[in-house]
């Protein structure tokens, strides 16, 4: 169990180092996940080494939504005053995500979707 946690948190730490070292404008945890994904694809890390810990994180993911929920309650006045731009951004990003996902699946599958 400890081996998987060390691998997962090691890639998180590595992502933070890369972001701070290269002064990138993206979160270190995203870079860490990309590096972990590449390590899994190229068999640098075996899926069996991180599978149990990943399942544990996914099963308890609802705990991760508590801080944003508290933030929404805390800043409700600000959110309410900016409701139109927030909802516009949500709607636009939703459609952009759907279109890009469809194009990516089309690209990977080589077929028209």
C-alpha positions, 0 to 999 in steps of 0.5 A: 500500500505504501508503495502506491502512495509513494508513487502517486505523491511522488509524481505530485511532488515532481509535477510541483517541481517542474511547474515551479522550476519552469515557471509554468502557468498550470497547476503542479498537480495537473503536470504530475498527473500527466507525468504519471499517465505517461509513466503508466503508458510507457510501463515505467510504473506498473498499474498494479502498483497504484491500482488500490490507492487510485480506487481508494481516492476515487471512492472517497472523492466526494470529500474533495468537494467539501472545500468548494462547497464551503467557498460557495456558501462563503462567497454567495453574495459575490457569486450572485452578483456575478451570476450572468458571467459565471453561467455564460462561462459555464455554458460556453465551456460546456459546449467547447468541451463537448466539441473538443471531446468529439473531435478528439474521439474522431481523431483517435478512432479515425472515423467520422462521429 
